[in-house]
Amino acid sequence: MKFILLSICAILLLGACSKQPQVIIKTELGDITCDLYLKEAPITAGNFLKYVDEGRFEGASFYRVVTQDNQSNNDVKIEVVQGGLFKDEHPNHLPPIVHETTGQTGILHKNGVLSMARNEPGSAQADFFFCIGDQPELDFGGKRNPDGQGFAAFGIVTSGMDVLLKIHQLENEGQYLNKPVKILSIERI
C-alpha cells in the first residue's frame, strides 16, 4: 500500500513538474492564453517569463500587423500580430538574448505560435509576435530574413485566437496599427 501511494505521489509530482508554464495576456479586446515551451526554448521562454515576473511589460501594446495586403515590398509574405514595448530604448528592456533557432528547438511557426521579434540574431529583447496561419518562412532556413536564421518560437496560443484575429483585421498604415491595442497585463496562470 505504501509503495502504491509513493508511486501515485511520484506520478503526480512528475506531471506537475513537466507542465508547461502558462501566461494570460489581457488586452482591451479580450484575453489570450498561451503555453510557453520552457523545456524546448529555455533562453527565449525564460526571457519572456522574466519580463512577466518583473512587471516589465507595463505599457506594452499590440502595435503591428502584417497582412497579405500591407507588405508589397516583400517577396516572401507572412501574417503576424506583433506586440511588446515597441521603443528600441525602452527603460524596461533587459539585455538582448541568444537566438534559439527552430532548428535547435523544433518549435515551428504554425498557426498561433508565439515567437520573438528581432532585427538580427541575438538582438531579441521584449517584442514578440503571434503567427496567423502557418508561417514556415519564419523558421530556420526560411527566406523571410536574408540571414536564414528564422525567429525564436517559444509558445502557443491555447485560447484567444479570436482576439488575435480581431487585432489582425484592424486598420493600419504601413503595418502599424492606427490605434495600438493596449496590453492591460501579462501574468502567469
Secondary structure, 3 states (H helix, E strand, C coil): CHHHHHHHHHHHHHHHHHCCCEEEEEECCEEEEEEECCCCCHHHHHHHHHHHHCCCCCCCEEEEEECCCCCCCCCCCCCEEEEECCCCCCCCCCCCCCCCCHHHHCCCCCCCEEEECCCCCCCCCCCEEEECCCCHHHCCCCCCCCCCCCCCEEEEEEECHHHHHHHHCCCEECCEEEEEEEEEEEEEC
